[in-house]
Amino acid sequence: MAEMADENVVYVGSKAVMNYVLAVVTQFNNNAKDVVLKARGRAISRAVDVAEIVRNRFMPDIDVKNIGISTEEIATEEGNKINVSAIEISLAKK
């Protein structure tokens, strides 16, 4: 996947969906040409929701440029390693 400036990345976690929607819209309003949503595990569905809300309600001139999926290995507190799914959704102005 293409490397981007870190300020154009929104990491989706456990906050409310609208918090991330606001972050994406703010990035685009600050003249970002594209923004990447990144999420892991249970937050993946929230990242998809953010992308769709931004595109359908707030900024219809935004397209999904690329979607990347992967698996990341995470170390637990017990010292075990677990696999966690991850997604990157690239949004760009038309």
C-alpha positions in Angstrom: 0.0 0.0 0.0 1.2 3.5 -0.7 2.9 5.4 2.1 1.3 8.7 3.1 2.0 11.5 5.4 0.9 10.5 8.9 -1.4 13.6 9.3 -3.6 12.2 6.5 -4.3 9.0 8.5 -7.3 8.6 10.8 -7.0 5.6 13.2 -10.4 4.2 13.9 -10.9 2.8 17.4 -13.7 2.6 19.9 -15.0 6.2 19.9 -18.3 7.1 18.4 -18.5 7.0 14.5 -19.2 10.7 14.2 -15.9 11.6 15.9 -14.1 9.9 13.1 -16.4 11.3 10.4 -15.6 14.8 11.8 -11.8 14.0 11.7 -12.1 12.9 8.0 -14.2 15.9 6.9 -11.7 18.2 8.8 -8.8 16.7 6.9 -10.5 17.3 3.5 -11.5 20.8 4.5 -7.8 21.5 5.3 -7.0 20.7 1.7 -5.9 17.1 2.0 -6.2 15.4 -1.3 -6.7 12.0 0.2 -7.3 10.5 3.7 -6.7 7.0 4.9 -8.8 5.3 7.5 -7.0 2.5 9.4 -8.7 0.0 11.7 -8.1 -3.3 13.3 -10.3 -6.1 14.7 -13.8 -5.0 15.8 -13.2 -1.4 14.7 -13.2 -2.5 11.0 -17.0 -2.2 10.7 -16.8 1.2 12.3 -14.2 2.3 9.7 -16.5 1.2 6.9 -19.4 3.1 8.5 -17.2 6.2 8.7 -16.3 6.0 5.0 -19.9 5.5 3.9 -21.2 8.4 6.1 -18.5 10.7 4.8 -19.3 9.8 1.1 -23.1 9.7 1.4 -24.0 12.5 3.8 -21.2 15.0 4.0 -18.9 14.9 0.9 -20.5 13.3 -2.2 -17.4 14.3 -4.2 -15.2 11.8 -2.3 -14.5 8.4 -3.8 -13.0 5.2 -2.3 -9.6 5.0 -4.0 -8.3 1.8 -2.5 -9.1 -0.8 0.2 -6.4 -2.9 1.6 -6.8 -5.8 4.1 -4.1 -7.6 6.1 -3.4 -9.6 9.2 -1.2 -8.2 12.0 0.4 -10.2 14.7 -0.1 -8.6 18.1 1.7 -9.6 21.4 -0.7 -10.1 24.3 0.1 -9.2 27.9 0.6 -13.0 28.6 3.3 -13.1 26.0 1.2 -14.9 23.4 0.8 -13.7 19.8 -2.6 -13.4 18.2 -3.6 -12.5 14.7 -5.8 -9.5 14.2 -7.4 -8.4 10.9 -6.7 -4.9 9.7 -8.1 -2.6 7.0 -7.0 0.6 5.2 -9.6 2.6 3.3 -8.2 5.3 1.1 -10.6 8.2 0.4 -9.8 10.8 -2.3 -11.4 13.8 -3.9 -12.8 13.2 -7.4 
